[in-house]
């Protein structure tokens, strides 16, 4: 199913966001900017509900869990 494949691809983009934050890539770098533009529309609302705890941002993990739940519902 195409929607399941899109969810899988988007999950990799979210994971790329996490990895880019770990390596400290300049946010103005074209790759970092592109990935951020794809993920921020979903991560930002999650951050408003679940703020960082002890400097750790759990919003990507919450989004990934939500995507996997959605994927499971779609079958």
PyMOL Python script that loads the backbone (N, CA, C, O; Angstrom):
from pymol import cmd

cmd.read_pdbstr("""\
ATOM      1  N   UNK A   1       0.841  -1.173   0.000  1.00  0.00           N
ATOM      2  CA  UNK A   1       0.000   0.000   0.000  1.00  0.00           C
ATOM      3  C   UNK A   1       0.894   1.247   0.000  1.00  0.00           C
ATOM      4  O   UNK A   1       1.877   1.317   0.737  1.00  0.00           O
ATOM      5  N   UNK A   2       0.550   2.197  -0.810  1.00  0.00           N
ATOM      6  CA  UNK A   2       1.359   3.403  -0.996  1.00  0.00           C
ATOM      7  C   UNK A   2       1.466   4.223   0.290  1.00  0.00           C
ATOM      8  O   UNK A   2       2.536   4.745   0.604  1.00  0.00           O
ATOM      9  N   UNK A   3       0.374   4.339   1.030  1.00  0.00           N
ATOM     10  CA  UNK A   3       0.394   5.134   2.258  1.00  0.00           C
ATOM     11  C   UNK A   3       1.354   4.548   3.290  1.00  0.00           C
ATOM     12  O   UNK A   3       2.027   5.297   3.999  1.00  0.00           O
ATOM     13  N   UNK A   4       1.426   3.246   3.382  1.00  0.00           N
ATOM     14  CA  UNK A   4       2.359   2.585   4.300  1.00  0.00           C
ATOM     15  C   UNK A   4       3.799   2.900   3.887  1.00  0.00           C
ATOM     16  O   UNK A   4       4.651   3.141   4.742  1.00  0.00           O
ATOM     17  N   UNK A   5       4.068   2.899   2.598  1.00  0.00           N
ATOM     18  CA  UNK A   5       5.414   3.218   2.124  1.00  0.00           C
ATOM     19  C   UNK A   5       5.771   4.679   2.398  1.00  0.00           C
ATOM     20  O   UNK A   5       6.921   4.989   2.708  1.00  0.00           O
ATOM     21  N   UNK A   6       4.798   5.566   2.287  1.00  0.00           N
ATOM     22  CA  UNK A   6       5.024   6.974   2.591  1.00  0.00           C
ATOM     23  C   UNK A   6       5.329   7.150   4.081  1.00  0.00           C
ATOM     24  O   UNK A   6       6.207   7.929   4.452  1.00  0.00           O
ATOM     25  N   UNK A   7       4.606   6.429   4.924  1.00  0.00           N
ATOM     26  CA  UNK A   7       4.863   6.481   6.367  1.00  0.00           C
ATOM     27  C   UNK A   7       6.269   5.980   6.671  1.00  0.00           C
ATOM     28  O   UNK A   7       6.977   6.572   7.486  1.00  0.00           O
ATOM     29  N   UNK A   8       6.676   4.896   6.024  1.00  0.00           N
ATOM     30  CA  UNK A   8       8.036   4.373   6.225  1.00  0.00           C
ATOM     31  C   UNK A   8       9.086   5.389   5.787  1.00  0.00           C
ATOM     32  O   UNK A   8      10.074   5.598   6.490  1.00  0.00           O
ATOM     33  N   UNK A   9       8.884   6.013   4.651  1.00  0.00           N
ATOM     34  CA  UNK A   9       9.831   7.015   4.149  1.00  0.00           C
ATOM     35  C   UNK A   9       9.892   8.217   5.096  1.00  0.00           C
ATOM     36  O   UNK A   9      10.976   8.709   5.409  1.00  0.00           O
ATOM     37  N   UNK A  10       8.744   8.679   5.542  1.00  0.00           N
ATOM     38  CA  UNK A  10       8.709   9.821   6.460  1.00  0.00           C
ATOM     39  C   UNK A  10       9.379   9.469   7.792  1.00  0.00           C
ATOM     40  O   UNK A  10      10.016  10.319   8.413  1.00  0.00           O
ATOM     41  N   UNK A  11       9.235   8.227   8.222  1.00  0.00           N
ATOM     42  CA  UNK A  11       9.900   7.785   9.453  1.00  0.00           C
ATOM     43  C   UNK A  11      11.411   7.903   9.309  1.00  0.00           C
ATOM     44  O   UNK A  11      12.092   8.284  10.261  1.00  0.00           O
ATOM     45  N   UNK A  12      11.941   7.585   8.147  1.00  0.00           N
ATOM     46  CA  UNK A  12      13.376   7.733   7.916  1.00  0.00           C
ATOM     47  C   UNK A  12      13.781   9.209   7.941  1.00  0.00           C
ATOM     48  O   UNK A  12      14.866   9.548   8.412  1.00  0.00           O
ATOM     49  N   UNK A  13      12.915  10.078   7.438  1.00  0.00           N
ATOM     50  CA  UNK A  13      13.210  11.512   7.459  1.00  0.00           C
ATOM     51  C   UNK A  13      13.248  12.011   8.906  1.00  0.00           C
ATOM     52  O   UNK A  13      14.120  12.800   9.270  1.00  0.00           O
ATOM     53  N   UNK A  14      12.305  11.552   9.726  1.00  0.00           N
ATOM     54  CA  UNK A  14      12.302  11.927  11.148  1.00  0.00           C
ATOM     55  C   UNK A  14      13.580  11.421  11.814  1.00  0.00           C
ATOM     56  O   UNK A  14      14.198  12.141  12.599  1.00  0.00           O
ATOM     57  N   UNK A  15      13.971  10.209  11.511  1.00  0.00           N
ATOM     58  CA  UNK A  15      15.213   9.661  12.058  1.00  0.00           C
ATOM     59  C   UNK A  15      16.418  10.477  11.598  1.00  0.00           C
ATOM     60  O   UNK A  15      17.355  10.688  12.369  1.00  0.00           O
ATOM     61  N   UNK A  16      16.401  10.931  10.361  1.00  0.00           N
ATOM     62  CA  UNK A  16      17.485  11.775   9.847  1.00  0.00           C
ATOM     63  C   UNK A  16      17.562  13.081  10.638  1.00  0.00           C
ATOM     64  O   UNK A  16      18.654  13.587  10.896  1.00  0.00           O
ATOM     65  N   UNK A  17      16.415  13.622  11.020  1.00  0.00           N
ATOM     66  CA  UNK A  17      16.387  14.837  11.837  1.00  0.00           C
ATOM     67  C   UNK A  17      17.111  14.616  13.155  1.00  0.00           C
ATOM     68  O   UNK A  17      17.891  15.458  13.599  1.00  0.00           O
ATOM     69  N   UNK A  18      16.843  13.473  13.775  1.00  0.00           N
ATOM     70  CA  UNK A  18      17.489  13.143  15.049  1.00  0.00           C
ATOM     71  C   UNK A  18      18.992  13.015  14.858  1.00  0.00           C
ATOM     72  O   UNK A  18      19.769  13.573  15.633  1.00  0.00           O
ATOM     73  N   UNK A  19      19.399  12.291  13.842  1.00  0.00           N
ATOM     74  CA  UNK A  19      20.834  12.076  13.596  1.00  0.00           C
ATOM     75  C   UNK A  19      21.530  13.400  13.298  1.00  0.00           C
ATOM     76  O   UNK A  19      22.625  13.647  13.803  1.00  0.00           O
ATOM     77  N   UNK A  20      20.914  14.247  12.492  1.00  0.00           N
ATOM     78  CA  UNK A  20      21.510  15.542  12.179  1.00  0.00           C
ATOM     79  C   UNK A  20      21.658  16.401  13.429  1.00  0.00           C
ATOM     80  O   UNK A  20      22.616  17.164  13.548  1.00  0.00           O
ATOM     81  N   UNK A  21      20.717  16.281  14.358  1.00  0.00           N
ATOM     82  CA  UNK A  21      20.850  17.057  15.599  1.00  0.00           C
ATOM     83  C   UNK A  21      21.991  16.511  16.456  1.00  0.00           C
ATOM     84  O   UNK A  21      22.662  17.275  17.149  1.00  0.00           O
ATOM     85  N   UNK A  22      22.216  15.207  16.414  1.00  0.00           N
ATOM     86  CA  UNK A  22      23.311  14.605  17.191  1.00  0.00           C
ATOM     87  C   UNK A  22      24.672  15.023  16.663  1.00  0.00           C
ATOM     88  O   UNK A  22      25.584  15.293  17.444  1.00  0.00           O
ATOM     89  N   UNK A  23      24.818  15.080  15.337  1.00  0.00           N
ATOM     90  CA  UNK A  23      26.127  15.414  14.765  1.00  0.00           C
ATOM     91  C   UNK A  23      26.355  16.923  14.726  1.00  0.00           C
ATOM     92  O   UNK A  23      27.451  17.378  14.398  1.00  0.00           O
ATOM     93  N   UNK A  24      25.334  17.693  15.057  1.00  0.00           N
ATOM     94  CA  UNK A  24      25.480  19.138  15.138  1.00  0.00           C
ATOM     95  C   UNK A  24      25.644  19.825  13.793  1.00  0.00           C
ATOM     96  O   UNK A  24      26.383  20.803  13.677  1.00  0.00           O
ATOM     97  N   UNK A  25      24.958  19.317  12.775  1.00  0.00           N
ATOM     98  CA  UNK A  25      25.041  19.950  11.457  1.00  0.00           C
ATOM     99  C   UNK A  25      24.440  21.354  11.512  1.00  0.00           C
ATOM    100  O   UNK A  25      23.416  21.577  12.159  1.00  0.00           O
ATOM    101  N   UNK A  26      25.072  22.274  10.841  1.00  0.00           N
ATOM    102  CA  UNK A  26      24.607  23.651  10.769  1.00  0.00           C
ATOM    103  C   UNK A  26      23.171  23.669  10.233  1.00  0.00           C
ATOM    104  O   UNK A  26      22.916  23.136   9.154  1.00  0.00           O
ATOM    105  N   UNK A  27      22.239  24.267  10.963  1.00  0.00           N
ATOM    106  CA  UNK A  27      20.841  24.288  10.509  1.00  0.00           C
ATOM    107  C   UNK A  27      20.640  24.988   9.166  1.00  0.00           C
ATOM    108  O   UNK A  27      19.610  24.805   8.516  1.00  0.00           O
ATOM    109  N   UNK A  28      21.620  25.787   8.751  1.00  0.00           N
ATOM    110  CA  UNK A  28      21.511  26.466   7.452  1.00  0.00           C
ATOM    111  C   UNK A  28      21.998  25.590   6.300  1.00  0.00           C
ATOM    112  O   UNK A  28      21.842  25.957   5.136  1.00  0.00           O
ATOM    113  N   UNK A  29      22.582  24.446   6.614  1.00  0.00           N
ATOM    114  CA  UNK A  29      23.021  23.521   5.563  1.00  0.00           C
ATOM    115  C   UNK A  29      21.778  23.088   4.772  1.00  0.00           C
ATOM    116  O   UNK A  29      20.726  22.848   5.364  1.00  0.00           O
ATOM    117  N   UNK A  30      21.891  22.988   3.451  1.00  0.00           N
ATOM    118  CA  UNK A  30      20.713  22.637   2.634  1.00  0.00           C
ATOM    119  C   UNK A  30      20.026  21.331   3.054  1.00  0.00           C
ATOM    120  O   UNK A  30      18.797  21.256   3.049  1.00  0.00           O
ATOM    121  N   UNK A  31      20.795  20.313   3.415  1.00  0.00           N
ATOM    122  CA  UNK A  31      20.193  19.045   3.831  1.00  0.00           C
ATOM    123  C   UNK A  31      19.430  19.217   5.144  1.00  0.00           C
ATOM    124  O   UNK A  31      18.297  18.755   5.277  1.00  0.00           O
ATOM    125  N   UNK A  32      20.055  19.878   6.100  1.00  0.00           N
ATOM    126  CA  UNK A  32      19.397  20.099   7.396  1.00  0.00           C
ATOM    127  C   UNK A  32      18.143  20.945   7.222  1.00  0.00           C
ATOM    128  O   UNK A  32      17.115  20.670   7.842  1.00  0.00           O
ATOM    129  N   UNK A  33      18.221  21.958   6.393  1.00  0.00           N
ATOM    130  CA  UNK A  33      17.078  22.828   6.148  1.00  0.00           C
ATOM    131  C   UNK A  33      15.927  22.059   5.493  1.00  0.00           C
ATOM    132  O   UNK A  33      14.768  22.232   5.869  1.00  0.00           O
ATOM    133  N   UNK A  34      16.248  21.220   4.522  1.00  0.00           N
ATOM    134  CA  UNK A  34      15.234  20.423   3.823  1.00  0.00           C
ATOM    135  C   UNK A  34      14.540  19.450   4.785  1.00  0.00           C
ATOM    136  O   UNK A  34      13.314  19.346   4.802  1.00  0.00           O
ATOM    137  N   UNK A  35      15.334  18.752   5.571  1.00  0.00           N
ATOM    138  CA  UNK A  35      14.774  17.781   6.513  1.00  0.00           C
ATOM    139  C   UNK A  35      13.913  18.494   7.549  1.00  0.00           C
ATOM    140  O   UNK A  35      12.843  18.003   7.911  1.00  0.00           O
ATOM    141  N   UNK A  36      14.368  19.638   8.022  1.00  0.00           N
ATOM    142  CA  UNK A  36      13.607  20.400   9.018  1.00  0.00           C
ATOM    143  C   UNK A  36      12.270  20.866   8.427  1.00  0.00           C
ATOM    144  O   UNK A  36      11.245  20.823   9.107  1.00  0.00           O
ATOM    145  N   UNK A  37      12.278  21.307   7.179  1.00  0.00           N
ATOM    146  CA  UNK A  37      11.036  21.753   6.540  1.00  0.00           C
ATOM    147  C   UNK A  37      10.021  20.620   6.421  1.00  0.00           C
ATOM    148  O   UNK A  37       8.813  20.853   6.462  1.00  0.00           O
ATOM    149  N   UNK A  38      10.514  19.404   6.276  1.00  0.00           N
ATOM    150  CA  UNK A  38       9.616  18.254   6.168  1.00  0.00           C
ATOM    151  C   UNK A  38       9.070  17.800   7.517  1.00  0.00           C
ATOM    152  O   UNK A  38       7.947  17.301   7.596  1.00  0.00           O
ATOM    153  N   UNK A  39       9.855  17.970   8.578  1.00  0.00           N
ATOM    154  CA  UNK A  39       9.460  17.403   9.863  1.00  0.00           C
ATOM    155  C   UNK A  39       8.842  18.396  10.837  1.00  0.00           C
ATOM    156  O   UNK A  39       8.009  18.011  11.657  1.00  0.00           O
ATOM    157  N   UNK A  40       9.226  19.650  10.766  1.00  0.00           N
ATOM    158  CA  UNK A  40       8.743  20.633  11.744  1.00  0.00           C
ATOM    159  C   UNK A  40       7.222  20.789  11.779  1.00  0.00           C
ATOM    160  O   UNK A  40       6.676  21.018  12.858  1.00  0.00           O
ATOM    161  N   UNK A  41       6.511  20.677  10.653  1.00  0.00           N
ATOM    162  CA  UNK A  41       5.047  20.811  10.750  1.00  0.00           C
ATOM    163  C   UNK A  41       4.392  19.788  11.681  1.00  0.00           C
ATOM    164  O   UNK A  41       3.326  20.062  12.232  1.00  0.00           O
ATOM    165  N   UNK A  42       4.997  18.635  11.864  1.00  0.00           N
ATOM    166  CA  UNK A  42       4.440  17.645  12.787  1.00  0.00           C
ATOM    167  C   UNK A  42       5.142  17.653  14.137  1.00  0.00           C
ATOM    168  O   UNK A  42       4.517  17.351  15.154  1.00  0.00           O
ATOM    169  N   UNK A  43       6.423  17.990  14.169  1.00  0.00           N
ATOM    170  CA  UNK A  43       7.153  17.988  15.436  1.00  0.00           C
ATOM    171  C   UNK A  43       6.799  19.191  16.310  1.00  0.00           C
ATOM    172  O   UNK A  43       6.725  19.061  17.532  1.00  0.00           O
ATOM    173  N   UNK A  44       6.582  20.342  15.710  1.00  0.00           N
ATOM    174  CA  UNK A  44       6.317  21.548  16.490  1.00  0.00           C
ATOM    175  C   UNK A  44       5.068  21.426  17.366  1.00  0.00           C
ATOM    176  O   UNK A  44       5.133  21.786  18.542  1.00  0.00           O
ATOM    177  N   UNK A  45       3.936  20.938  16.856  1.00  0.00           N
ATOM    178  CA  UNK A  45       2.766  20.790  17.740  1.00  0.00           C
ATOM    179  C   UNK A  45       3.007  19.795  18.879  1.00  0.00           C
ATOM    180  O   UNK A  45       2.489  19.974  19.982  1.00  0.00           O
ATOM    181  N   UNK A  46       3.783  18.761  18.613  1.00  0.00           N
ATOM    182  CA  UNK A  46       4.099  17.791  19.671  1.00  0.00           C
ATOM    183  C   UNK A  46       4.942  18.472  20.744  1.00  0.00           C
ATOM    184  O   UNK A  46       4.732  18.244  21.936  1.00  0.00           O
ATOM    185  N   UNK A  47       5.895  19.306  20.330  1.00  0.00           N
ATOM    186  CA  UNK A  47       6.752  20.022  21.293  1.00  0.00           C
ATOM    187  C   UNK A  47       5.942  20.973  22.167  1.00  0.00           C
ATOM    188  O   UNK A  47       6.293  21.204  23.324  1.00  0.00           O
ATOM    189  N   UNK A  48       4.866  21.522  21.622  1.00  0.00           N
ATOM    190  CA  UNK A  48       4.027  22.422  22.420  1.00  0.00           C
ATOM    191  C   UNK A  48       3.304  21.668  23.526  1.00  0.00           C
ATOM    192  O   UNK A  48       3.035  22.223  24.592  1.00  0.00           O
ATOM    193  N   UNK A  49       2.990  20.403  23.270  1.00  0.00           N
ATOM    194  CA  UNK A  49       2.291  19.586  24.267  1.00  0.00           C
ATOM    195  C   UNK A  49       3.288  18.909  25.209  1.00  0.00           C
ATOM    196  O   UNK A  49       3.047  18.828  26.413  1.00  0.00           O
ATOM    197  N   UNK A  50       4.403  18.425  24.665  1.00  0.00           N
ATOM    198  CA  UNK A  50       5.414  17.727  25.449  1.00  0.00           C
ATOM    199  C   UNK A  50       6.741  18.485  25.298  1.00  0.00           C
ATOM    200  O   UNK A  50       7.514  18.209  24.381  1.00  0.00           O
ATOM    201  N   UNK A  51       6.997  19.433  26.194  1.00  0.00           N
ATOM    202  CA  UNK A  51       8.245  20.197  26.085  1.00  0.00           C
ATOM    203  C   UNK A  51       9.459  19.322  26.398  1.00  0.00           C
ATOM    204  O   UNK A  51       9.318  18.261  27.006  1.00  0.00           O
ATOM    205  N   UNK A  52      10.644  19.761  25.987  1.00  0.00           N
ATOM    206  CA  UNK A  52      11.858  19.005  26.305  1.00  0.00           C
ATOM    207  C   UNK A  52      12.007  18.799  27.809  1.00  0.00           C
ATOM    208  O   UNK A  52      11.691  19.684  28.605  1.00  0.00           O
ATOM    209  N   UNK A  53      12.491  17.621  28.183  1.00  0.00           N
ATOM    210  CA  UNK A  53      12.696  17.270  29.585  1.00  0.00           C
ATOM    211  C   UNK A  53      14.188  17.094  29.805  1.00  0.00           C
ATOM    212  O   UNK A  53      14.816  16.230  29.193  1.00  0.00           O
ATOM    213  N   UNK A  54      14.747  17.904  30.668  1.00  0.00           N
ATOM    214  CA  UNK A  54      16.178  17.805  30.938  1.00  0.00           C
ATOM    215  C   UNK A  54      17.031  18.015  29.698  1.00  0.00           C
ATOM    216  O   UNK A  54      18.109  17.434  29.572  1.00  0.00           O
ATOM    217  N   UNK A  55      16.549  18.844  28.788  1.00  0.00           N
ATOM    218  CA  UNK A  55      17.288  19.105  27.556  1.00  0.00           C
ATOM    219  C   UNK A  55      17.075  18.068  26.469  1.00  0.00           C
ATOM    220  O   UNK A  55      17.646  18.184  25.384  1.00  0.00           O
ATOM    221  N   UNK A  56      16.268  17.062  26.740  1.00  0.00           N
ATOM    222  CA  UNK A  56      16.001  16.019  25.744  1.00  0.00           C
ATOM    223  C   UNK A  56      14.646  16.256  25.088  1.00  0.00           C
ATOM    224  O   UNK A  56      13.636  16.434  25.769  1.00  0.00           O
ATOM    225  N   UNK A  57      14.639  16.255  23.767  1.00  0.00           N
ATOM    226  CA  UNK A  57      13.423  16.458  22.983  1.00  0.00           C
ATOM    227  C   UNK A  57      12.858  15.092  22.606  1.00  0.00           C
ATOM    228  O   UNK A  57      13.446  14.361  21.809  1.00  0.00           O
ATOM    229  N   UNK A  58      11.718  14.764  23.187  1.00  0.00           N
ATOM    230  CA  UNK A  58      11.094  13.469  22.924  1.00  0.00           C
ATOM    231  C   UNK A  58      10.100  13.510  21.760  1.00  0.00           C
ATOM    232  O   UNK A  58       9.497  12.489  21.432  1.00  0.00           O
ATOM    233  N   UNK A  59       9.923  14.677  21.133  1.00  0.00           N
ATOM    234  CA  UNK A  59       8.930  14.783  20.071  1.00  0.00           C
ATOM    235  C   UNK A  59       9.201  13.854  18.884  1.00  0.00           C
ATOM    236  O   UNK A  59       8.246  13.293  18.348  1.00  0.00           O
ATOM    237  N   UNK A  60      10.465  13.657  18.437  1.00  0.00           N
ATOM    238  CA  UNK A  60      10.661  12.707  17.330  1.00  0.00           C
ATOM    239  C   UNK A  60      10.254  11.281  17.704  1.00  0.00           C
ATOM    240  O   UNK A  60       9.686  10.559  16.884  1.00  0.00           O
ATOM    241  N   UNK A  61      10.546  10.879  18.945  1.00  0.00           N
ATOM    242  CA  UNK A  61      10.171   9.536  19.367  1.00  0.00           C
ATOM    243  C   UNK A  61       8.650   9.386  19.405  1.00  0.00           C
ATOM    244  O   UNK A  61       8.109   8.363  18.984  1.00  0.00           O
ATOM    245  N   UNK A  62       7.968  10.410  19.912  1.00  0.00           N
ATOM    246  CA  UNK A  62       6.503  10.377  19.969  1.00  0.00           C
ATOM    247  C   UNK A  62       5.928  10.314  18.553  1.00  0.00           C
ATOM    248  O   UNK A  62       4.991   9.560  18.291  1.00  0.00           O
ATOM    249  N   UNK A  63       6.496  11.112  17.644  1.00  0.00           N
ATOM    250  CA  UNK A  63       6.029  11.091  16.257  1.00  0.00           C
ATOM    251  C   UNK A  63       6.264   9.723  15.617  1.00  0.00           C
ATOM    252  O   UNK A  63       5.389   9.204  14.923  1.00  0.00           O
ATOM    253  N   UNK A  64       7.438   9.140  15.848  1.00  0.00           N
ATOM    254  CA  UNK A  64       7.726   7.827  15.266  1.00  0.00           C
ATOM    255  C   UNK A  64       6.772   6.759  15.803  1.00  0.00           C
ATOM    256  O   UNK A  64       6.317   5.899  15.048  1.00  0.00           O
ATOM    257  N   UNK A  65       6.472   6.808  17.091  1.00  0.00           N
ATOM    258  CA  UNK A  65       5.518   5.852  17.662  1.00  0.00           C
ATOM    259  C   UNK A  65       4.140   6.058  17.036  1.00  0.00           C
ATOM    260  O   UNK A  65       3.459   5.095  16.682  1.00  0.00           O
ATOM    261  N   UNK A  66       3.738   7.314  16.904  1.00  0.00           N
ATOM    262  CA  UNK A  66       2.448   7.612  16.282  1.00  0.00           C
ATOM    263  C   UNK A  66       2.371   7.127  14.833  1.00  0.00           C
ATOM    264  O   UNK A  66       1.345   6.607  14.395  1.00  0.00           O
ATOM    265  N   UNK A  67       3.471   7.304  14.099  1.00  0.00           N
ATOM    266  CA  UNK A  67       3.507   6.834  12.711  1.00  0.00           C
ATOM    267  C   UNK A  67       3.400   5.307  12.642  1.00  0.00           C
ATOM    268  O   UNK A  67       2.737   4.763  11.759  1.00  0.00           O
ATOM    269  N   UNK A  68       4.057   4.624  13.580  1.00  0.00           N
ATOM    270  CA  UNK A  68       3.983   3.163  13.587  1.00  0.00           C
ATOM    271  C   UNK A  68       2.592   2.679  13.953  1.00  0.00           C
ATOM    272  O   UNK A  68       2.119   1.678  13.415  1.00  0.00           O
ATOM    273  N   UNK A  69       1.932   3.387  14.870  1.00  0.00           N
ATOM    274  CA  UNK A  69       0.542   3.041  15.220  1.00  0.00           C
ATOM    275  C   UNK A  69      -0.352   3.230  13.993  1.00  0.00           C
ATOM    276  O   UNK A  69      -1.166   2.366  13.669  1.00  0.00           O
ATOM    277  N   UNK A  70      -0.193   4.361  13.322  1.00  0.00           N
ATOM    278  CA  UNK A  70      -0.972   4.621  12.103  1.00  0.00           C
ATOM    279  C   UNK A  70      -0.713   3.553  11.051  1.00  0.00           C
ATOM    280  O   UNK A  70      -1.638   3.069  10.399  1.00  0.00           O
ATOM    281  N   UNK A  71       0.534   3.199  10.896  1.00  0.00           N
ATOM    282  CA  UNK A  71       0.903   2.161   9.917  1.00  0.00           C
ATOM    283  C   UNK A  71       0.237   0.822  10.274  1.00  0.00           C
ATOM    284  O   UNK A  71      -0.241   0.106   9.394  1.00  0.00           O
ATOM    285  N   UNK A  72       0.212   0.497  11.566  1.00  0.00           N
ATOM    286  CA  UNK A  72      -0.432  -0.737  12.001  1.00  0.00           C
ATOM    287  C   UNK A  72      -1.939  -0.728  11.750  1.00  0.00           C
ATOM    288  O   UNK A  72      -2.525  -1.752  11.402  1.00  0.00           O
ATOM    289  N   UNK A  73      -2.552   0.430  11.930  1.00  0.00           N
ATOM    290  CA  UNK A  73      -3.987   0.537  11.675  1.00  0.00           C
ATOM    291  C   UNK A  73      -4.321   0.396  10.196  1.00  0.00           C
ATOM    292  O   UNK A  73      -5.388  -0.095   9.826  1.00  0.00           O
ATOM    293  N   UNK A  74      -3.385   0.837   9.361  1.00  0.00           N
ATOM    294  CA  UNK A  74      -3.618   0.747   7.917  1.00  0.00           C
ATOM    295  C   UNK A  74      -3.384  -0.674   7.392  1.00  0.00           C
ATOM    296  O   UNK A  74      -3.864  -1.051   6.323  1.00  0.00           O
ATOM    297  N   UNK A  75      -2.647  -1.429   8.165  1.00  0.00           N
ATOM    298  CA  UNK A  75      -2.435  -2.825   7.812  1.00  0.00           C
ATOM    299  C   UNK A  75      -1.299  -3.032   6.919  1.00  0.00           C
ATOM    300  O   UNK A  75      -1.010  -4.168   6.543  1.00  0.00           O
TER     301      UNK A  75
END
""", "prot")
cmd.dss("prot")
cmd.show_as("cartoon", "prot")
cmd.util.cbc("prot")
cmd.orient("prot")
